[in-house]
Amino acid sequence: MRVNSDKSIATANAVYDHFGSWQAARQAARFEDGVYVVRLSDAPHVEKQPKKA
């Protein structure tokens, strides 16, 4: 996947929204055939917390 394409940005947003943080997404990732794979089914959906002002 190309970096910063419309598709890669949409994918990144979906991963972040689903896992709630990049740390949680990294923890759910697996290394398969030379690439990191993150499946949305690997972790429960996390409700985003509102940002504190």
mmCIF entry with sequence, helices, sheets and N, C-alpha, C, O atoms, coordinates in Angstrom:
data_MODEL
# 
_entry.id   MODEL 
# 
_entity.id                         1 
_entity.type                       polymer 
_entity.pdbx_number_of_molecules   1 
# 
_entity_poly.entity_id                      1 
_entity_poly.type                           'polypeptide(L)' 
_entity_poly.nstd_linkage                   no 
_entity_poly.nstd_monomer                   no 
_entity_poly.pdbx_seq_one_letter_code       MRVNSDKSIATANAVYDHFGSWQAARQAARFEDGVYVVRLSDAPHVEKQPKKA 
_entity_poly.pdbx_seq_one_letter_code_can   MRVNSDKSIATANAVYDHFGSWQAARQAARFEDGVYVVRLSDAPHVEKQPKKA 
_entity_poly.pdbx_strand_id                 A 
# 
loop_
_entity_poly_seq.entity_id 
_entity_poly_seq.num 
_entity_poly_seq.mon_id 
_entity_poly_seq.hetero 
1 1  MET n 
1 2  ARG n 
1 3  VAL n 
1 4  ASN n 
1 5  SER n 
1 6  ASP n 
1 7  LYS n 
1 8  SER n 
1 9  ILE n 
1 10 ALA n 
1 11 THR n 
1 12 ALA n 
1 13 ASN n 
1 14 ALA n 
1 15 VAL n 
1 16 TYR n 
1 17 ASP n 
1 18 HIS n 
1 19 PHE n 
1 20 GLY n 
1 21 SER n 
1 22 TRP n 
1 23 GLN n 
1 24 ALA n 
1 25 ALA n 
1 26 ARG n 
1 27 GLN n 
1 28 ALA n 
1 29 ALA n 
1 30 ARG n 
1 31 PHE n 
1 32 GLU n 
1 33 ASP n 
1 34 GLY n 
1 35 VAL n 
1 36 TYR n 
1 37 VAL n 
1 38 VAL n 
1 39 ARG n 
1 40 LEU n 
1 41 SER n 
1 42 ASP n 
1 43 ALA n 
1 44 PRO n 
1 45 HIS n 
1 46 VAL n 
1 47 GLU n 
1 48 LYS n 
1 49 GLN n 
1 50 PRO n 
1 51 LYS n 
1 52 LYS n 
1 53 ALA n 
# 
_struct_asym.id          A 
_struct_asym.entity_id   1 
# 
loop_
_struct_conf.conf_type_id 
_struct_conf.id 
_struct_conf.pdbx_PDB_helix_id 
_struct_conf.beg_label_comp_id 
_struct_conf.beg_label_asym_id 
_struct_conf.beg_label_seq_id 
_struct_conf.pdbx_beg_PDB_ins_code 
_struct_conf.end_label_comp_id 
_struct_conf.end_label_asym_id 
_struct_conf.end_label_seq_id 
_struct_conf.pdbx_end_PDB_ins_code 
_struct_conf.beg_auth_comp_id 
_struct_conf.beg_auth_asym_id 
_struct_conf.beg_auth_seq_id 
_struct_conf.end_auth_comp_id 
_struct_conf.end_auth_asym_id 
_struct_conf.end_auth_seq_id 
_struct_conf.pdbx_PDB_helix_class 
_struct_conf.details 
_struct_conf.pdbx_PDB_helix_length 
HELX_P HELX_P1 AA1 ASP A 6  ? PHE A 19 ? ASP A 6  PHE A 19 1 ? 14 
HELX_P HELX_P2 AA2 TRP A 22 ? ALA A 28 ? TRP A 22 ALA A 28 1 ? 7  
HELX_P HELX_P3 AA3 LEU A 40 ? ASP A 42 ? LEU A 40 ASP A 42 5 ? 3  
# 
_struct_conf_type.id          HELX_P 
_struct_conf_type.criteria    ? 
_struct_conf_type.reference   ? 
# 
_struct_sheet.id               AA1 
_struct_sheet.type             ? 
_struct_sheet.number_strands   2 
_struct_sheet.details          ? 
# 
_struct_sheet_order.sheet_id     AA1 
_struct_sheet_order.range_id_1   1 
_struct_sheet_order.range_id_2   2 
_struct_sheet_order.offset       ? 
_struct_sheet_order.sense        anti-parallel 
# 
loop_
_struct_sheet_range.sheet_id 
_struct_sheet_range.id 
_struct_sheet_range.beg_label_comp_id 
_struct_sheet_range.beg_label_asym_id 
_struct_sheet_range.beg_label_seq_id 
_struct_sheet_range.pdbx_beg_PDB_ins_code 
_struct_sheet_range.end_label_comp_id 
_struct_sheet_range.end_label_asym_id 
_struct_sheet_range.end_label_seq_id 
_struct_sheet_range.pdbx_end_PDB_ins_code 
_struct_sheet_range.beg_auth_comp_id 
_struct_sheet_range.beg_auth_asym_id 
_struct_sheet_range.beg_auth_seq_id 
_struct_sheet_range.end_auth_comp_id 
_struct_sheet_range.end_auth_asym_id 
_struct_sheet_range.end_auth_seq_id 
AA1 1 ARG A 30 ? GLU A 32 ? ARG A 30 GLU A 32 
AA1 2 VAL A 35 ? VAL A 37 ? VAL A 35 VAL A 37 
# 
loop_
_atom_site.group_PDB 
_atom_site.id 
_atom_site.type_symbol 
_atom_site.label_atom_id 
_atom_site.label_alt_id 
_atom_site.label_comp_id 
_atom_site.label_asym_id 
_atom_site.label_entity_id 
_atom_site.label_seq_id 
_atom_site.pdbx_PDB_ins_code 
_atom_site.Cartn_x 
_atom_site.Cartn_y 
_atom_site.Cartn_z 
_atom_site.occupancy 
_atom_site.B_iso_or_equiv 
_atom_site.pdbx_formal_charge 
_atom_site.auth_seq_id 
_atom_site.auth_comp_id 
_atom_site.auth_asym_id 
_atom_site.auth_atom_id 
_atom_site.pdbx_PDB_model_num 
ATOM 1   N N  . MET A 1 1  ? 0.847   -1.165  0.000  1.00 0.00 ? 1  MET A N  1 
ATOM 2   C CA . MET A 1 1  ? 0.000   0.000   0.000  1.00 0.00 ? 1  MET A CA 1 
ATOM 3   C C  . MET A 1 1  ? 0.898   1.235   0.000  1.00 0.00 ? 1  MET A C  1 
ATOM 4   O O  . MET A 1 1  ? 1.892   1.291   0.724  1.00 0.00 ? 1  MET A O  1 
ATOM 5   N N  . ARG A 1 2  ? 0.545   2.199   -0.800 1.00 0.00 ? 2  ARG A N  1 
ATOM 6   C CA . ARG A 1 2  ? 1.318   3.436   -0.852 1.00 0.00 ? 2  ARG A CA 1 
ATOM 7   C C  . ARG A 1 2  ? 1.030   4.286   0.376  1.00 0.00 ? 2  ARG A C  1 
ATOM 8   O O  . ARG A 1 2  ? -0.102  4.345   0.857  1.00 0.00 ? 2  ARG A O  1 
ATOM 9   N N  . VAL A 1 3  ? 2.059   4.936   0.870  1.00 0.00 ? 3  VAL A N  1 
ATOM 10  C CA . VAL A 1 3  ? 1.923   5.802   2.036  1.00 0.00 ? 3  VAL A CA 1 
ATOM 11  C C  . VAL A 1 3  ? 1.268   7.114   1.618  1.00 0.00 ? 3  VAL A C  1 
ATOM 12  O O  . VAL A 1 3  ? 1.572   7.654   0.554  1.00 0.00 ? 3  VAL A O  1 
ATOM 13  N N  . ASN A 1 4  ? 0.387   7.614   2.442  1.00 0.00 ? 4  ASN A N  1 
ATOM 14  C CA . ASN A 1 4  ? -0.314  8.886   2.247  1.00 0.00 ? 4  ASN A CA 1 
ATOM 15  C C  . ASN A 1 4  ? -1.257  8.914   1.051  1.00 0.00 ? 4  ASN A C  1 
ATOM 16  O O  . ASN A 1 4  ? -1.604  9.991   0.567  1.00 0.00 ? 4  ASN A O  1 
ATOM 17  N N  . SER A 1 5  ? -1.672  7.759   0.572  1.00 0.00 ? 5  SER A N  1 
ATOM 18  C CA . SER A 1 5  ? -2.718  7.733   -0.446 1.00 0.00 ? 5  SER A CA 1 
ATOM 19  C C  . SER A 1 5  ? -4.056  7.850   0.274  1.00 0.00 ? 5  SER A C  1 
ATOM 20  O O  . SER A 1 5  ? -4.137  7.654   1.487  1.00 0.00 ? 5  SER A O  1 
ATOM 21  N N  . ASP A 1 6  ? -5.093  8.166   -0.472 1.00 0.00 ? 6  ASP A N  1 
ATOM 22  C CA . ASP A 1 6  ? -6.423  8.257   0.144  1.00 0.00 ? 6  ASP A CA 1 
ATOM 23  C C  . ASP A 1 6  ? -6.785  6.951   0.847  1.00 0.00 ? 6  ASP A C  1 
ATOM 24  O O  . ASP A 1 6  ? -7.367  6.963   1.932  1.00 0.00 ? 6  ASP A O  1 
ATOM 25  N N  . LYS A 1 7  ? -6.436  5.818   0.219  1.00 0.00 ? 7  LYS A N  1 
ATOM 26  C CA . LYS A 1 7  ? -6.762  4.511   0.792  1.00 0.00 ? 7  LYS A CA 1 
ATOM 27  C C  . LYS A 1 7  ? -5.961  4.255   2.074  1.00 0.00 ? 7  LYS A C  1 
ATOM 28  O O  . LYS A 1 7  ? -6.511  3.751   3.054  1.00 0.00 ? 7  LYS A O  1 
ATOM 29  N N  . SER A 1 8  ? -4.674  4.597   2.075  1.00 0.00 ? 8  SER A N  1 
ATOM 30  C CA . SER A 1 8  ? -3.861  4.336   3.269  1.00 0.00 ? 8  SER A CA 1 
ATOM 31  C C  . SER A 1 8  ? -4.292  5.228   4.430  1.00 0.00 ? 8  SER A C  1 
ATOM 32  O O  . SER A 1 8  ? -4.281  4.789   5.580  1.00 0.00 ? 8  SER A O  1 
ATOM 33  N N  . ILE A 1 9  ? -4.670  6.465   4.148  1.00 0.00 ? 9  ILE A N  1 
ATOM 34  C CA . ILE A 1 9  ? -5.136  7.368   5.200  1.00 0.00 ? 9  ILE A CA 1 
ATOM 35  C C  . ILE A 1 9  ? -6.461  6.875   5.769  1.00 0.00 ? 9  ILE A C  1 
ATOM 36  O O  . ILE A 1 9  ? -6.658  6.906   6.983  1.00 0.00 ? 9  ILE A O  1 
ATOM 37  N N  . ALA A 1 10 ? -7.369  6.423   4.915  1.00 0.00 ? 10 ALA A N  1 
ATOM 38  C CA . ALA A 1 10 ? -8.651  5.888   5.379  1.00 0.00 ? 10 ALA A CA 1 
ATOM 39  C C  . ALA A 1 10 ? -8.435  4.629   6.221  1.00 0.00 ? 10 ALA A C  1 
ATOM 40  O O  . ALA A 1 10 ? -9.105  4.434   7.236  1.00 0.00 ? 10 ALA A O  1 
ATOM 41  N N  . THR A 1 11 ? -7.496  3.775   5.797  1.00 0.00 ? 11 THR A N  1 
ATOM 42  C CA . THR A 1 11 ? -7.189  2.557   6.546  1.00 0.00 ? 11 THR A CA 1 
ATOM 43  C C  . THR A 1 11 ? -6.615  2.907   7.911  1.00 0.00 ? 11 THR A C  1 
ATOM 44  O O  . THR A 1 11 ? -7.011  2.327   8.922  1.00 0.00 ? 11 THR A O  1 
ATOM 45  N N  . ALA A 1 12 ? -5.687  3.848   7.942  1.00 0.00 ? 12 ALA A N  1 
ATOM 46  C CA . ALA A 1 12 ? -5.078  4.264   9.210  1.00 0.00 ? 12 ALA A CA 1 
ATOM 47  C C  . ALA A 1 12 ? -6.141  4.831   10.150 1.00 0.00 ? 12 ALA A C  1 
ATOM 48  O O  . ALA A 1 12 ? -6.143  4.519   11.341 1.00 0.00 ? 12 ALA A O  1 
ATOM 49  N N  . ASN A 1 13 ? -7.034  5.653   9.629  1.00 0.00 ? 13 ASN A N  1 
ATOM 50  C CA . ASN A 1 13 ? -8.097  6.216   10.459 1.00 0.00 ? 13 ASN A CA 1 
ATOM 51  C C  . ASN A 1 13 ? -9.007  5.125   11.008 1.00 0.00 ? 13 ASN A C  1 
ATOM 52  O O  . ASN A 1 13 ? -9.420  5.190   12.166 1.00 0.00 ? 13 ASN A O  1 
ATOM 53  N N  . ALA A 1 14 ? -9.323  4.127   10.193 1.00 0.00 ? 14 ALA A N  1 
ATOM 54  C CA . ALA A 1 14 ? -10.180 3.025   10.645 1.00 0.00 ? 14 ALA A CA 1 
ATOM 55  C C  . ALA A 1 14 ? -9.494  2.219   11.742 1.00 0.00 ? 14 ALA A C  1 
ATOM 56  O O  . ALA A 1 14 ? -10.133 1.842   12.724 1.00 0.00 ? 14 ALA A O  1 
ATOM 57  N N  . VAL A 1 15 ? -8.202  1.951   11.584 1.00 0.00 ? 15 VAL A N  1 
ATOM 58  C CA . VAL A 1 15 ? -7.449  1.199   12.594 1.00 0.00 ? 15 VAL A CA 1 
ATOM 59  C C  . VAL A 1 15 ? -7.413  1.986   13.901 1.00 0.00 ? 15 VAL A C  1 
ATOM 60  O O  . VAL A 1 15 ? -7.690  1.437   14.968 1.00 0.00 ? 15 VAL A O  1 
ATOM 61  N N  . TYR A 1 16 ? -7.072  3.269   13.819 1.00 0.00 ? 16 TYR A N  1 
ATOM 62  C CA . TYR A 1 16 ? -6.992  4.098   15.026 1.00 0.00 ? 16 TYR A CA 1 
ATOM 63  C C  . TYR A 1 16 ? -8.352  4.193   15.708 1.00 0.00 ? 16 TYR A C  1 
ATOM 64  O O  . TYR A 1 16 ? -8.444  4.068   16.929 1.00 0.00 ? 16 TYR A O  1 
ATOM 65  N N  . ASP A 1 17 ? -9.403  4.413   14.929 1.00 0.00 ? 17 ASP A N  1 
ATOM 66  C CA . ASP A 1 17 ? -10.745 4.512   15.506 1.00 0.00 ? 17 ASP A CA 1 
ATOM 67  C C  . ASP A 1 17 ? -11.161 3.208   16.175 1.00 0.00 ? 17 ASP A C  1 
ATOM 68  O O  . ASP A 1 17 ? -11.805 3.227   17.224 1.00 0.00 ? 17 ASP A O  1 
ATOM 69  N N  . HIS A 1 18 ? -10.802 2.084   15.583 1.00 0.00 ? 18 HIS A N  1 
ATOM 70  C CA . HIS A 1 18 ? -11.201 0.786   16.119 1.00 0.00 ? 18 HIS A CA 1 
ATOM 71  C C  . HIS A 1 18 ? -10.452 0.445   17.408 1.00 0.00 ? 18 HIS A C  1 
ATOM 72  O O  . HIS A 1 18 ? -11.061 0.011   18.386 1.00 0.00 ? 18 HIS A O  1 
ATOM 73  N N  . PHE A 1 19 ? -9.135  0.640   17.408 1.00 0.00 ? 19 PHE A N  1 
ATOM 74  C CA . PHE A 1 19 ? -8.325  0.229   18.551 1.00 0.00 ? 19 PHE A CA 1 
ATOM 75  C C  . PHE A 1 19 ? -8.214  1.313   19.622 1.00 0.00 ? 19 PHE A C  1 
ATOM 76  O O  . PHE A 1 19 ? -7.905  1.009   20.774 1.00 0.00 ? 19 PHE A O  1 
ATOM 77  N N  . GLY A 1 20 ? -8.458  2.562   19.262 1.00 0.00 ? 20 GLY A N  1 
ATOM 78  C CA . GLY A 1 20 ? -8.435  3.642   20.242 1.00 0.00 ? 20 GLY A CA 1 
ATOM 79  C C  . GLY A 1 20 ? -7.075  4.276   20.463 1.00 0.00 ? 20 GLY A C  1 
ATOM 80  O O  . GLY A 1 20 ? -6.988  5.382   20.998 1.00 0.00 ? 20 GLY A O  1 
ATOM 81  N N  . SER A 1 21 ? -6.005  3.587   20.058 1.00 0.00 ? 21 SER A N  1 
ATOM 82  C CA . SER A 1 21 ? -4.657  4.148   20.170 1.00 0.00 ? 21 SER A CA 1 
ATOM 83  C C  . SER A 1 21 ? -3.736  3.356   19.248 1.00 0.00 ? 21 SER A C  1 
ATOM 84  O O  . SER A 1 21 ? -4.025  2.219   18.876 1.00 0.00 ? 21 SER A O  1 
ATOM 85  N N  . TRP A 1 22 ? -2.615  3.990   18.889 1.00 0.00 ? 22 TRP A N  1 
ATOM 86  C CA . TRP A 1 22 ? -1.641  3.274   18.057 1.00 0.00 ? 22 TRP A CA 1 
ATOM 87  C C  . TRP A 1 22 ? -0.974  2.169   18.859 1.00 0.00 ? 22 TRP A C  1 
ATOM 88  O O  . TRP A 1 22 ? -0.604  1.136   18.300 1.00 0.00 ? 22 TRP A O  1 
ATOM 89  N N  . GLN A 1 23 ? -0.814  2.371   20.160 1.00 0.00 ? 23 GLN A N  1 
ATOM 90  C CA . GLN A 1 23 ? -0.206  1.344   21.002 1.00 0.00 ? 23 GLN A CA 1 
ATOM 91  C C  . GLN A 1 23 ? -1.051  0.066   20.997 1.00 0.00 ? 23 GLN A C  1 
ATOM 92  O O  . GLN A 1 23 ? -0.515  -1.035  20.874 1.00 0.00 ? 23 GLN A O  1 
ATOM 93  N N  . ALA A 1 24 ? -2.357  0.214   21.127 1.00 0.00 ? 24 ALA A N  1 
ATOM 94  C CA . ALA A 1 24 ? -3.246  -0.958  21.116 1.00 0.00 ? 24 ALA A CA 1 
ATOM 95  C C  . ALA A 1 24 ? -3.205  -1.641  19.754 1.00 0.00 ? 24 ALA A C  1 
ATOM 96  O O  . ALA A 1 24 ? -3.247  -2.869  19.680 1.00 0.00 ? 24 ALA A O  1 
ATOM 97  N N  . ALA A 1 25 ? -3.126  -0.870  18.682 1.00 0.00 ? 25 ALA A N  1 
ATOM 98  C CA . ALA A 1 25 ? -3.045  -1.454  17.338 1.00 0.00 ? 25 ALA A CA 1 
ATOM 99  C C  . ALA A 1 25 ? -1.735  -2.223  17.173 1.00 0.00 ? 25 ALA A C  1 
ATOM 100 O O  . ALA A 1 25 ? -1.729  -3.320  16.615 1.00 0.00 ? 25 ALA A O  1 
ATOM 101 N N  . ARG A 1 26 ? -0.631  -1.658  17.652 1.00 0.00 ? 26 ARG A N  1 
ATOM 102 C CA . ARG A 1 26 ? 0.662   -2.355  17.555 1.00 0.00 ? 26 ARG A CA 1 
ATOM 103 C C  . ARG A 1 26 ? 0.638   -3.650  18.354 1.00 0.00 ? 26 ARG A C  1 
ATOM 104 O O  . ARG A 1 26 ? 1.184   -4.662  17.914 1.00 0.00 ? 26 ARG A O  1 
ATOM 105 N N  . GLN A 1 27 ? 0.012   -3.628  19.521 1.00 0.00 ? 27 GLN A N  1 
ATOM 106 C CA . GLN A 1 27 ? -0.040  -4.835  20.347 1.00 0.00 ? 27 GLN A CA 1 
ATOM 107 C C  . GLN A 1 27 ? -0.863  -5.935  19.687 1.00 0.00 ? 27 GLN A C  1 
ATOM 108 O O  . GLN A 1 27 ? -0.602  -7.119  19.902 1.00 0.00 ? 27 GLN A O  1 
ATOM 109 N N  . ALA A 1 28 ? -1.852  -5.555  18.887 1.00 0.00 ? 28 ALA A N  1 
ATOM 110 C CA . ALA A 1 28 ? -2.701  -6.535  18.216 1.00 0.00 ? 28 ALA A CA 1 
ATOM 111 C C  . ALA A 1 28 ? -2.093  -7.033  16.905 1.00 0.00 ? 28 ALA A C  1 
ATOM 112 O O  . ALA A 1 28 ? -2.564  -8.019  16.338 1.00 0.00 ? 28 ALA A O  1 
ATOM 113 N N  . ALA A 1 29 ? -1.055  -6.360  16.423 1.00 0.00 ? 29 ALA A N  1 
ATOM 114 C CA . ALA A 1 29 ? -0.450  -6.713  15.131 1.00 0.00 ? 29 ALA A CA 1 
ATOM 115 C C  . ALA A 1 29 ? 0.339   -8.014  15.225 1.00 0.00 ? 29 ALA A C  1 
ATOM 116 O O  . ALA A 1 29 ? 0.880   -8.370  16.272 1.00 0.00 ? 29 ALA A O  1 
ATOM 117 N N  . ARG A 1 30 ? 0.385   -8.705  14.098 1.00 0.00 ? 30 ARG A N  1 
ATOM 118 C CA . ARG A 1 30 ? 1.197   -9.918  13.957 1.00 0.00 ? 30 ARG A CA 1 
ATOM 119 C C  . ARG A 1 30 ? 2.102   -9.746  12.746 1.00 0.00 ? 30 ARG A C  1 
ATOM 120 O O  . ARG A 1 30 ? 1.744   -9.051  11.795 1.00 0.00 ? 30 ARG A O  1 
ATOM 121 N N  . PHE A 1 31 ? 3.267   -10.372 12.776 1.00 0.00 ? 31 PHE A N  1 
ATOM 122 C CA . PHE A 1 31 ? 4.198   -10.330 11.663 1.00 0.00 ? 31 PHE A CA 1 
ATOM 123 C C  . PHE A 1 31 ? 3.989   -11.595 10.845 1.00 0.00 ? 31 PHE A C  1 
ATOM 124 O O  . PHE A 1 31 ? 4.286   -12.694 11.313 1.00 0.00 ? 31 PHE A O  1 
ATOM 125 N N  . GLU A 1 32 ? 3.477   -11.445 9.617  1.00 0.00 ? 32 GLU A N  1 
ATOM 126 C CA . GLU A 1 32 ? 3.183   -12.583 8.745  1.00 0.00 ? 32 GLU A CA 1 
ATOM 127 C C  . GLU A 1 32 ? 3.801   -12.354 7.367  1.00 0.00 ? 32 GLU A C  1 
ATOM 128 O O  . GLU A 1 32 ? 3.551   -11.329 6.733  1.00 0.00 ? 32 GLU A O  1 
ATOM 129 N N  . ASP A 1 33 ? 4.584   -13.281 6.919  1.00 0.00 ? 33 ASP A N  1 
ATOM 130 C CA . ASP A 1 33 ? 5.166   -13.229 5.573  1.00 0.00 ? 33 ASP A CA 1 
ATOM 131 C C  . ASP A 1 33 ? 5.865   -11.902 5.295  1.00 0.00 ? 33 ASP A C  1 
ATOM 132 O O  . ASP A 1 33 ? 5.756   -11.355 4.197  1.00 0.00 ? 33 ASP A O  1 
ATOM 133 N N  . GLY A 1 34 ? 6.578   -11.391 6.283  1.00 0.00 ? 34 GLY A N  1 
ATOM 134 C CA . GLY A 1 34 ? 7.377   -10.191 6.095  1.00 0.00 ? 34 GLY A CA 1 
ATOM 135 C C  . GLY A 1 34 ? 6.650   -8.873  6.258  1.00 0.00 ? 34 GLY A C  1 
ATOM 136 O O  . GLY A 1 34 ? 7.239   -7.820  6.013  1.00 0.00 ? 34 GLY A O  1 
ATOM 137 N N  . VAL A 1 35 ? 5.387   -8.893  6.663  1.00 0.00 ? 35 VAL A N  1 
ATOM 138 C CA . VAL A 1 35 ? 4.643   -7.644  6.878  1.00 0.00 ? 35 VAL A CA 1 
ATOM 139 C C  . VAL A 1 35 ? 3.864   -7.732  8.188  1.00 0.00 ? 35 VAL A C  1 
ATOM 140 O O  . VAL A 1 35 ? 3.514   -8.818  8.650  1.00 0.00 ? 35 VAL A O  1 
ATOM 141 N N  . TYR A 1 36 ? 3.604   -6.579  8.768  1.00 0.00 ? 36 TYR A N  1 
ATOM 142 C CA . TYR A 1 36 ? 2.761   -6.531  9.954  1.00 0.00 ? 36 TYR A CA 1 
ATOM 143 C C  . TYR A 1 36 ? 1.306   -6.531  9.527  1.00 0.00 ? 36 TYR A C  1 
ATOM 144 O O  . TYR A 1 36 ? 0.917   -5.797  8.618  1.00 0.00 ? 36 TYR A O  1 
ATOM 145 N N  . VAL A 1 37 ? 0.501   -7.358  10.187 1.00 0.00 ? 37 VAL A N  1 
ATOM 146 C CA . VAL A 1 37 ? -0.913  -7.494  9.857  1.00 0.00 ? 37 VAL A CA 1 
ATOM 147 C C  . VAL A 1 37 ? -1.730  -7.141  11.099 1.00 0.00 ? 37 VAL A C  1 
ATOM 148 O O  . VAL A 1 37 ? -1.514  -7.684  12.182 1.00 0.00 ? 37 VAL A O  1 
ATOM 149 N N  . VAL A 1 38 ? -2.672  -6.218  10.911 1.00 0.00 ? 38 VAL A N  1 
ATOM 150 C CA . VAL A 1 38 ? -3.586  -5.845  11.989 1.00 0.00 ? 38 VAL A CA 1 
ATOM 151 C C  . VAL A 1 38 ? -4.990  -6.151  11.498 1.00 0.00 ? 38 VAL A C  1 
ATOM 152 O O  . VAL A 1 38 ? -5.447  -5.579  10.508 1.00 0.00 ? 38 VAL A O  1 
ATOM 153 N N  . ARG A 1 39 ? -5.663  -7.043  12.181 1.00 0.00 ? 39 ARG A N  1 
ATOM 154 C CA . ARG A 1 39 ? -7.034  -7.383  11.815 1.00 0.00 ? 39 ARG A CA 1 
ATOM 155 C C  . ARG A 1 39 ? -7.979  -6.741  12.828 1.00 0.00 ? 39 ARG A C  1 
ATOM 156 O O  . ARG A 1 39 ? -7.770  -6.833  14.038 1.00 0.00 ? 39 ARG A O  1 
ATOM 157 N N  . LEU A 1 40 ? -9.013  -6.094  12.317 1.00 0.00 ? 40 LEU A N  1 
ATOM 158 C CA . LEU A 1 40 ? -9.958  -5.439  13.214 1.00 0.00 ? 40 LEU A CA 1 
ATOM 159 C C  . LEU A 1 40 ? -10.647 -6.435  14.127 1.00 0.00 ? 40 LEU A C  1 
ATOM 160 O O  . LEU A 1 40 ? -11.122 -6.064  15.201 1.00 0.00 ? 40 LEU A O  1 
ATOM 161 N N  . SER A 1 41 ? -10.710 -7.705  13.716 1.00 0.00 ? 41 SER A N  1 
ATOM 162 C CA . SER A 1 41 ? -11.351 -8.726  14.542 1.00 0.00 ? 41 SER A CA 1 
ATOM 163 C C  . SER A 1 41 ? -10.456 -9.182  15.689 1.00 0.00 ? 41 SER A C  1 
ATOM 164 O O  . SER A 1 41 ? -10.898 -9.951  16.543 1.00 0.00 ? 41 SER A O  1 
ATOM 165 N N  . ASP A 1 42 ? -9.192  -8.718  15.725 1.00 0.00 ? 42 ASP A N  1 
ATOM 166 C CA . ASP A 1 42 ? -8.259  -9.157  16.767 1.00 0.00 ? 42 ASP A CA 1 
ATOM 167 C C  . ASP A 1 42 ? -8.465  -8.466  18.112 1.00 0.00 ? 42 ASP A C  1 
ATOM 168 O O  . ASP A 1 42 ? -7.893  -8.896  19.113 1.00 0.00 ? 42 ASP A O  1 
ATOM 169 N N  . ALA A 1 43 ? -9.250  -7.431  18.156 1.00 0.00 ? 43 ALA A N  1 
ATOM 170 C CA . ALA A 1 43 ? -9.466  -6.722  19.414 1.00 0.00 ? 43 ALA A CA 1 
ATOM 171 C C  . ALA A 1 43 ? -10.875 -6.158  19.438 1.00 0.00 ? 43 ALA A C  1 
ATOM 172 O O  . ALA A 1 43 ? -11.436 -5.831  18.392 1.00 0.00 ? 43 ALA A O  1 
ATOM 173 N N  . PRO A 1 44 ? -11.440 -6.045  20.616 1.00 0.00 ? 44 PRO A N  1 
ATOM 174 C CA . PRO A 1 44 ? -12.769 -5.447  20.700 1.00 0.00 ? 44 PRO A CA 1 
ATOM 175 C C  . PRO A 1 44 ? -12.706 -3.973  20.317 1.00 0.00 ? 44 PRO A C  1 
ATOM 176 O O  . PRO A 1 44 ? -11.679 -3.317  20.492 1.00 0.00 ? 44 PRO A O  1 
ATOM 177 N N  . HIS A 1 45 ? -13.810 -3.469  19.796 1.00 0.00 ? 45 HIS A N  1 
ATOM 178 C CA . HIS A 1 45 ? -13.883 -2.056  19.447 1.00 0.00 ? 45 HIS A CA 1 
ATOM 179 C C  . HIS A 1 45 ? -13.806 -1.220  20.721 1.00 0.00 ? 45 HIS A C  1 
ATOM 180 O O  . HIS A 1 45 ? -14.433 -1.543  21.729 1.00 0.00 ? 45 HIS A O  1 
ATOM 181 N N  . VAL A 1 46 ? -13.034 -0.150  20.660 1.00 0.00 ? 46 VAL A N  1 
ATOM 182 C CA . VAL A 1 46 ? -12.861 0.739   21.802 1.00 0.00 ? 46 VAL A CA 1 
ATOM 183 C C  . VAL A 1 46 ? -13.535 2.062   21.488 1.00 0.00 ? 46 VAL A C  1 
ATOM 184 O O  . VAL A 1 46 ? -13.284 2.658   20.441 1.00 0.00 ? 46 VAL A O  1 
ATOM 185 N N  . GLU A 1 47 ? -14.388 2.521   22.387 1.00 0.00 ? 47 GLU A N  1 
ATOM 186 C CA . GLU A 1 47 ? -15.030 3.823   22.192 1.00 0.00 ? 47 GLU A CA 1 
ATOM 187 C C  . GLU A 1 47 ? -13.977 4.901   22.416 1.00 0.00 ? 47 GLU A C  1 
ATOM 188 O O  . GLU A 1 47 ? -13.238 4.880   23.400 1.00 0.00 ? 47 GLU A O  1 
ATOM 189 N N  . LYS A 1 48 ? -13.928 5.853   21.468 1.00 0.00 ? 48 LYS A N  1 
ATOM 190 C CA . LYS A 1 48 ? -12.968 6.942   21.599 1.00 0.00 ? 48 LYS A CA 1 
ATOM 191 C C  . LYS A 1 48 ? -13.379 7.854   22.754 1.00 0.00 ? 48 LYS A C  1 
ATOM 192 O O  . LYS A 1 48 ? -14.547 8.208   22.913 1.00 0.00 ? 48 LYS A O  1 
ATOM 193 N N  . GLN A 1 49 ? -12.388 8.216   23.541 1.00 0.00 ? 49 GLN A N  1 
ATOM 194 C CA . GLN A 1 49 ? -12.614 9.146   24.630 1.00 0.00 ? 49 GLN A CA 1 
ATOM 195 C C  . GLN A 1 49 ? -12.448 10.568  24.110 1.00 0.00 ? 49 GLN A C  1 
ATOM 196 O O  . GLN A 1 49 ? -11.546 10.825  23.312 1.00 0.00 ? 49 GLN A O  1 
ATOM 197 N N  . PRO A 1 50 ? -13.294 11.495  24.540 1.00 0.00 ? 50 PRO A N  1 
ATOM 198 C CA . PRO A 1 50 ? -13.120 12.882  24.093 1.00 0.00 ? 50 PRO A CA 1 
ATOM 199 C C  . PRO A 1 50 ? -11.794 13.426  24.594 1.00 0.00 ? 50 PRO A C  1 
ATOM 200 O O  . PRO A 1 50 ? -11.358 13.105  25.700 1.00 0.00 ? 50 PRO A O  1 
ATOM 201 N N  . LYS A 1 51 ? -11.155 14.253  23.770 1.00 0.00 ? 51 LYS A N  1 
ATOM 202 C CA . LYS A 1 51 ? -9.875  14.840  24.153 1.00 0.00 ? 51 LYS A CA 1 
ATOM 203 C C  . LYS A 1 51 ? -10.100 15.885  25.236 1.00 0.00 ? 51 LYS A C  1 
ATOM 204 O O  . LYS A 1 51 ? -11.051 16.665  25.187 1.00 0.00 ? 51 LYS A O  1 
ATOM 205 N N  . LYS A 1 52 ? -9.206  15.880  26.207 1.00 0.00 ? 52 LYS A N  1 
ATOM 206 C CA . LYS A 1 52 ? -9.287  16.866  27.284 1.00 0.00 ? 52 LYS A CA 1 
ATOM 207 C C  . LYS A 1 52 ? -8.712  18.188  26.808 1.00 0.00 ? 52 LYS A C  1 
ATOM 208 O O  . LYS A 1 52 ? -7.710  18.218  26.093 1.00 0.00 ? 52 LYS A O  1 
ATOM 209 N N  . ALA A 1 53 ? -9.343  19.268  27.202 1.00 0.00 ? 53 ALA A N  1 
ATOM 210 C CA . ALA A 1 53 ? -8.899  20.592  26.768 1.00 0.00 ? 53 ALA A CA 1 
ATOM 211 C C  . ALA A 1 53 ? -7.687  21.048  27.524 1.00 0.00 ? 53 ALA A C  1 
ATOM 212 O O  . ALA A 1 53 ? -7.184  22.145  27.281 1.00 0.00 ? 53 ALA A O  1 
# 
